[in-house]
Amino acid sequence: MKIYTKTGDKGTTALFGGTRVPKHHIRIESYGTVDELNSHLGLIRDQDIHEDYKTLLTEIQHKLFTVGAILATDPEKAILKNGKDRLNIEKISSEDIQHLEQAMDTMNAVLPEMTHFVLPGGHQTVSFCHIARCVCRRAERLASALNELEPFEAHALVYLNRLSDYLFVLARKLTFDLKANEVKWIPEKY
């Protein structure tokens, strides 16, 4: 199978279902940003971190492929003529969202109370988490805008929201684990 098809040479691409749209379409921006996020999670997973984090990050990467597939599907062609779902894959569930929440609760239980915003950084691995968090927020913003135009499964959008929270807590937990310095943002007074 060749990777290049030449079908996008004029600036369009096909959604799942065959509909062609411009490559700058908000749907493409949405799932492209989810793909970018997935790549950043791979970078975090490649760091010297606890296996439990790596395991969950791998699970999240699989879920992001599901989110991407949902976003890449033309809503008018999501259901086949026989009534079946075109994607035919397990969707994002409330349990997936709860799994992220439980992971955050577990990490937060050992972290010092957060009294200020924190400056991203302190350790390269922590910085990778903050970058992924920001990309996740962008993916969420794009998906939210798309959802206003062409609604899709609500759990996918909630998952992106919760994932950005998870990445923030993971950054704090890795700061703690790596004994890095968490720098509080304290506004200067005039």
N, C-alpha and C positions, 0 to 999 in steps of 0.2 A: 504494500500500500504506500503510495507516495504521500508525503506530507503536503506538498504544494499542489493546489488544484487549479490555480489561476482564475477561479470564479470570483475572487474578491479584488481583482486588479483594477476595477473601476470604482472602488470605494464602497461596495456593498458586501453584506454577508448574510448568510441564511440562518434564521432562527430554527429551533427544533420544530418541525412541522412544515418547513420549506419556505415560509414567508421571507422575502429578501427586504432588508432595511439598510439604511446608511450605517457605516461603521461608527459614526459618531452618535447614533441613536441612543437615547437614555437607557434603553434596555441593554445595549452592548456595553455602555459605560458601567452599568450596574454589575453585570456578571463579570466584566473584565476586572473591575476593582475587587470583587470577591476572589478572583483568580490571583490577583496581585497579593491580597491578604494571605491566601493559602501559601504562596511562595515565602512570604515573611515568616509564617508559622514553621515552615520547613527549616528556615535558618535558625530559629529559636530551638527547634528540636535537635539540630545538629550541635548545639552547645553542650558543654559539660554540666548538665543538670540532672537532677534525680530522674530515675526511670519512670516514676509515677507521672511526672509532668510530661515526659516524652510520650507515654502511652495515651494520656488524655489529649495531647496535641495531635497525635495521629488520628484519634477518633474525631476530633474537631475538623481536621482536614477532610476526612470522609464526608462529614456533614456539610462542609462548605461546597463540596462537589454537588451534593443534593441541592443546596441553595442555588448554586450556579445553574443547575439544570432547570430548576423552577423558573428562574429569571430568564433563561434562554428560550423558554417555550412560548410560542405565540398563544395568548389566552384563547383566541378564537379557534385554535386547532388543538387545544389541550385534551379535549375529549374526542375520541374517535367515533365514527358513525355507529359502531356497535355498542357505544356507551362506555367503553373502557378508557382508562386514563392513558394518554399517549406515553407518559414517562414510565409507567409500570415499575416504579421504584418506591422504596419506603420513604415517606415524607418526614419532615421535621415535626417532632411531637412535643407535647407539653413535658414529657419525661426527659427529652433532650435538654430542654430549657432548665428543668429542675436539676439535672445532672451538673450543669454549669453553676447553678446557685449553690448546690451542696459543696462543690469543690471550692467555691469562694468562701463559704462559711467555715470550712475546715481550715483554709489558709488564714482567714481573719482571726480565728480563735487563738493563734499564737503570735499575731502581729501586735505591735504597740498601737494604741489608739491613734487615729489620724486626726490631728488638730489643725493642720494647715494643708494647703495644696503643696505638692512636692514638685521639684524641678526634675524633669526627665534626665536620667544619666546616673553616674556613680559607678557603673560597670558596663562593659560592652554588651553583655547578655541582657542586662536590664534595659539598656537603650534599645536593643532589638525589640523587646516587648513593648516599649512605648511607641516605637515606629509602627509596629503591627496594630496597636490600639488606635493610633491615628488613622491608619488605612482602613481599619474596621469601621470607625466613625464615618469616614467618607463613603464607604460602601453602604452603610446604613442610610446616610443622607440621600444618596442616589436612589437606593431601593425605595425609600419613603416617597421620593418625588415620582418614581415610576408607579408606585402603588396608587397614588392619587389619580394618575392617568389611566392605568390599566391594573386594577386590583389583582393581587395574587394571594397565595396562602398566607394567612396572618402569622402563623408560627415562624415562617422564614424571616420575617422582619423582626419579630421579637427575639429570635435567636441571635441575629446580628447585634441587637441592642445589648443583650446579656453577655455576648462574647466580648464586646469592648470593655464591659465592666470586669469580666474575668481576666482579661489581659492586663488591666490596671492592677488588680489584686495580685496577679502572678508577678508583675514587675516588682511590687512591694515585697512579696514573699521571697523572690530571688535576691533582692537587696538584702533582706534579712539573712537568708541562707548563705550568701556569699560574703557576709559581713562588710558590705559596701556602705558607703555613707549616703543616707537619705537626706537630701538637702531640702529644707522647708522653704517655701516661698513666703517671705514676709515682706509685704509692701513697704517701701520707704515712705516715711512721713515727710510732709512739706513743712 
